[in-house]
Amino acid sequence: MGKLDKKIALITGGGSGIGRATSLLFAAEGARVVVADWAEDHARAVVAEIAAHGGEAIAIKVDVSKGADAERMVIETVKHFGRLDILYNNAGIGFARPLHMMTEEEWDRVVDVDLKGVFLGCKYALPELMKHGGVILSTASVAGLEGIRRMGHYCAAKAGVILLTKSMAMDYAEYGIRVNCVCPGGISTPLAETGYDKLTPEKLERAKNATAAMHLLNRVGQPEEIARVALFLCSDDASFVTGQAVVADGGWTAGHRFGSSR
Ligand SMILES: NC(=O)c1ccc[n+]([C@@H]2O[C@H](COP(=O)([O-])OP(=O)(O)OC[C@H]3O[C@@H](n4cnc5c(N)ncnc54)[C@H](O)[C@@H]3O)[C@@H](O)[C@H]2O)c1
């Protein structure tokens, strides 16, 4: 018996990285999964992987920053599977840019996808979840807990996700809805490795070592390590957990490494 048997899970950004790993794990644990992603071909590839392992999933092309798309992804989910139990707002983007060099459009895009996208997903999923209870999970970040240089737009959006999570948990507990977010540290995904292909081998090595050293465990995480936290939070194992920002960061935020070589 799987931890998510009979559950219908809608996962945004399910076509890559953390969302892909979570879609595969949730399906392996018995959920029927909606893989919602802007990159439709990636979403379809994940659906094919799930089917190859005997699971059931559909792909939906969606831009989470658009209200009409968010509404449609919930309508299509319910039309296809009959209900919705789990919404995982995971789609996100980010790039480094000093604030004085950032255009208004760049700021808007990151905040629209990373923060407004969570609001829109919840706005349209909540009426379904309020019928019978359910779970909302979102991917925040250590960037919502601490500042990161040249990532002001991303930090602001992810900090917003954390307090949106706590606030929603308070509003919807009475409907049997648990609301949490996960705060990953550096995870090996295409998003985290943006620009790596433009570096010389020496600079790439230095960048990888510097990123690894941000973590007490001296390595970045793998998407599957966040997927397992997501599984815990979305399953009945976490039946008493709501309103929390659960940190899975290899020790990034444990404290300042004053007097240590790392
Ligand atoms: N990788 C990390 O180090 C890290 C750390 C902390 C938090 N996060 C967060 O984890 C989440 C997943 O990121 P990832 O690292 O797996 O990256 P990723 O690039 O591998 O996956 C992100 C997915 O989101 C999709 N997406 C982007 N914009 C979208 C939109 N507007 N509508 C629908 N889909 C969209 C992309 O197509 C992609 O498939 C993001 O919210 C990210 O901010 C990542």
The ligand as an ORCA input file, in Angstrom:
! r2SCAN-3c Opt
* xyz 0 1
  N      17.292     24.103     -7.256
  C      17.486     24.790     -6.138
  O      18.627     24.957     -5.663
  C      16.305     25.370     -5.396
  C      16.499     25.800     -4.089
  C      15.433     26.337     -3.383
  C      14.197     26.430     -3.996
  N      14.028     26.010     -5.282
  C      12.689     26.120     -5.869
  O      12.278     24.825     -6.259
  C      11.278     24.953     -7.268
  C      11.604     23.992     -8.399
  O      12.809     24.414     -9.006
  P      13.894     23.420     -9.614
  O      15.165     23.736     -8.974
  O      13.372     22.032     -9.626
  O      14.004     24.025    -11.092
  P      13.722     23.435    -12.547
  O      14.049     24.543    -13.476
  O      14.378     22.127    -12.718
  O      12.140     23.186    -12.528
  C      11.230     24.248    -12.522
  C      10.071     23.877    -13.424
  O       9.099     24.934    -13.349
  C       8.612     25.193    -14.653
  N       8.133     26.555    -14.743
  C       8.867     27.708    -14.673
  N       8.058     28.757    -14.822
  C       6.803     28.276    -14.949
  C       5.533     28.884    -15.125
  N       5.399     30.221    -15.201
  N       4.448     28.095    -15.203
  C       4.572     26.752    -15.156
  N       5.739     26.111    -15.011
  C       6.839     26.891    -14.907
  C       9.808     24.954    -15.576
  O       9.383     24.715    -16.910
  C      10.470     23.746    -14.902
  O       9.960     22.538    -15.442
  C      11.250     26.415     -7.645
  O      10.171     27.045     -7.001
  C      12.565     26.947     -7.121
  O      12.513     28.332     -6.857
  C      15.054     25.478     -5.990
*
